[in-house]
């Protein structure tokens, strides 16, 4: 997968000694994190005295309900990603400015819900559940997303630091629709499902907040 190749390349980069003003054999920081992009691990390798490369993984699934076009939908967001970022510390201190790319298979699934148990109301048109089957839509993000953020940390004991970051991910996705019933081949039904699914956000800015525990040998 493209995101895996990019992550492996970044890991390799972190392992290459860098002849700079900082010690080229500075250790790699290892940590765990909880983020709005998911739970995972993080690795950071100093490159210069005020510049480092960082990799963070994220896995998360969350479900809620939204109403679009007057129709209730069950929405499940799936996060499975790798962030490859460069961290710049302007004064070589604890605070950093970050920029990077988010790779992975993040996507959001929508499934239409029936109010009365026997029919759906899709774009103002009623359809029997037996005829429509399971009606869904998926917003996927096939391209890397841009990440911008700020962060810092505070030491708690020798070798351990609480790290925190806040930032934004610029999402750009695409929507596909599906149905399992006989109506899936009906042009009018397909048009109504697609009309409602067009209301699901594909280009949006996702806030990101994360907190982690980092260890530097």
N, C-alpha and C positions, 0 to 999 in steps of 0.2 A: 504494500500500500504506500501511496505517496507520502502520507504523514509519518509513517514509520521510518521510511528512508530519510526523511528530513531530520527526524529526531535522532536517528543513529549517527547521521553526519554531524549534528550538533554535539552529541556525546563525544565523538571522535575529536572534534575541535577543542572541547574542554580538556581533553587529555594531552594535547600537544603543548609542550613547554613554550612559554612566550617570553622572549628576551625583552623585558621592559624594566621600568624602574622598580616594580614589585618583584619579590622573589618568584622566579619562574617555577618553583616547586611548591608554591602555596597549596595547601590541601583543598580537596573538594568538600564543600559543605553538603550535608545530607539531612533531609528533613521530611516531615509529614505535614499535610495541610488540609484544611477544610475550607472550601470555596463555593461560591455560587456557580462555579464551573465544574464542581465535583470534588470528591475526596481523592487524595492521591499522595504521591511522593514528589520531592523536589531535589534537584542537584544544582549546585552553583560552583563555577570555577573562575577564580580571579584571572583576568587577562592583563590588566594594567593596574596601577595603584588606585584608580578611580573607575575602572570599567571591568565588568564581569559578564559571563554568559550563564544563563539560567534555563533549566528545563523543568517543567512541572506537568504532572499528569492529572487528569480529572475524570471521575466516573460518578454519575448521579442520575437518578430517575425520580421525577415528581409529577403528580397528577392533580388536576383541578378541573373546574367546569367553566366554560365560557358560552356566551350566547351571541351568535352571529346570524344576521338576517332573520332574527326572531326564532332561531332554532338553537336548542341547547346541544352543545358538543362536549364530550369528554376529551380533555387535552392532557397528553402525557409528553413531557419533555425528557429526552434522553441525551445525557452528556457523556461523551467518550472521546477525550481529546488529549493533545499534548501541546503545551505552550513552549515555544522556543523564543527566548527574549534576551535582549542586551540591557544590562542595568548600568546606568551612569550615576555616579555620586559626585556632584559638582564640587564639594569641599572635601572629598575623600572620607566623609563621615558615615553616619548610619543611615541617612536618608538618600533615596535614589529616585531617579526618573527612569521609566522602563518603556521599551518599545519592542514589539515582536510580532510573530505570526502564530495563530492558533490552528493546528491541524487536527483532523479527526473525522468521526462519523456522526457528529451531533445532528439530531433531527427532532422534530416535534410531530407526534401523531394525534390526529383528531378523529373521533368516532361519534357519529350522530346518535342522539338519544331520543327515544320515543316518550312522549308525555303521557299517553294513555295506554301504552303497551301494545297497541295494534297497528299504529300508523306513525309515519314521520311527516312533519311539515317542513318541506325543503323549498326555500325561496317562495313561500306562499302557496305551494302546491302540496296537497296531501298524497302520500304514497303508502300503500300497505307494507307492513314490515315483511310479510311473506314474499312480496314481490321484489322489494328492494334488497333484502338481506342485510348484511353488515355493510354500512356505508361509511367510508372513511376518507381521509386526506392526509398527506404527509408533506411537511415543509422540511426539505433537506438542504444542507449547506455543503455543496461539493467542492468549494474552493476555500483555501485558507482565509481566515479572518484576521484583520488587523487589530492588534491590542496596543493600547496606550495606558500607562498607569503611573502611580507614585506609590512609594512604600518606605518602610523603615524597619527598625527592630530595636529591641532592648534586651540586654543580657540579664539572665536570671540566676545563673551559676556558671562556674567555669566550663567553657565549651558549649553551653546551651544558650540559645537566643529565641525569644518570641518575635516572630516576624509578622508583619501585616502589610497588606497592599490594597489599594483601591484603584479601579480603572474602568475602561470601557472597551467592549468588543464591537467592532463594526460588522454586523451580519449582512450577508447577501445570499438569499436562498431561492429555491424554486419549489413550486407546489405540484403534486400529482394527486389524483383522486382514484377511488376504487369502490366497487360494490360487488357483492357475492350473489345477489338474486337475479332472476330473469330480466329485470328492468335494466341491468347493466348495459344491455345492447340497445336501449331505447334512447334516441337522440335527444328528445325533450327532457328526459330524466337526467341524462348526462349534463345537459346544458344548465339545468337548475343546480345540480351539485357543484359544478364548476363555478357558477355564479356566486354561490355562497362561499366556496373555498377561496375565491379571489379576495375575500375580506380578511383572510388570515395574513398576519404580517410576514413578509419575506425580507424586506430591507429595514433594519431597525438597529438601534444602538442598545446593547445589553450592558447594564451596570455590573461590575464585578467587584466583589469584596472577598478577601481571604485572610485567614489567620493560620500560622503554622509554627511548629516547633523545629528549630534547626540546630544541628550539631556540627561544629567544626573541630576536627581533631587537633 
